[in-house]
Amino acid sequence: MNAAGSLMEAVQRYLQERRQLGFALIAPATELKRFARFADSRGHEGPITLELQIAWAQEHVQRTSEVTAARRLEIIRPFVAYYRQFEVASEIPPAGVLGRGHRRLTPHIYTDKEIQALLDAAGGLTPTGGMRALMYCTLFGLIVAAGLRLSEALQLKVCDVNLEEATITVRQTKFHKSRCLPIAASVVQALLQYRDRRNQYADSGAAAPFFASRNGGILPKRTVENVFERLRPSLHWQTRGDHMHPRIHDLRHTFAVRRVQRWHEAGVSIEHAMFWLCTYLGHAKISDTYWYLTGVPELMELVGSKFERFACEGGRDE
């Protein structure tokens, strides 16, 4: 028997102590419990060995094995340090033993044909010609046309969509910032058609969700993801990124890449354009914006040396 009891008991104590210090540890808690179940199911006793940790980190990982395994080790590393007070011979994984755990995965950049196929499929949702089909077609179209995060699109209120001024106000987003985005005339027209139809079925008050669920509340993110995942197999896309399948978030990546391509073709300074794009997308750091170009080799050649300055900072999937 371990000095600390079962590994699951030790994980529970560790999480309780850390949360008392103000750490949320939501995602790490899930992974730590998985590790504890893995170890306890194998009758593990005594120090936590590096061999055990690597075996768990590499288990049941498919396409993104190297990155996922490295991330798993990064998550349990602080716990193993804590656990050494009970089992002093426990081995803390050396930093980077499985590589960097925060390497950015190359996104899937949609072609125009793929985007149109998605919109057509969304427009064909049942009931045929109903509000549900129009809502999802408009939602996916807005994400790729304005580069919004899914959460930002779902949080839009009626008052945030100013079609008379051709702007969308995105409020208090990921980095607690708000921004007012100009939108193209074609986007205004699509949103106008949707709004007119929407107002026949849902609350048109200023504070009402622009994309409303059946009960009038904000459309749940998981519901949208489920719809997307049901549509995807019928579209027969060939994945071109590092993720297992094309994602909704890749629509935002596609917006960014296509925008930079158009600027380049128009002779706009890429350096200046990237700062504008950083603001438009709501990034906290310009390095996150440069990371969007990793999916298109031609664009990487354009920014070359500038990107290299930011690459060492890492990047997030923003």
Secondary structure, DSSP 8 states (H G I E B T S, - for coil): --TTSSHHHHHHHHHHHHHHTT---HHHHHHHHHHHHHHHHTT--SS--HHHHHHHHTTT--TTHHHHHHHHHHHHHHHHHHHTTT-TT-----TTTT--TT---------HHHHHHHHHHHHT-SSTTSHHHHHHHHHHHHHHHHT--HHHHHH-BGGGEETTTTEEEE-S-TTS--EEEE--HHHHHHHHHHHHHHTTTS--STTSBSSB-TTSSB--HHHHHHHHHHHHHHHT----SSSSS--THHHHHHHHHHHHHHHHHTT--HHHHHHHHHHHHT-SSHHHHHGGGGG-HHHHHHHHHHHHHHHTT-----
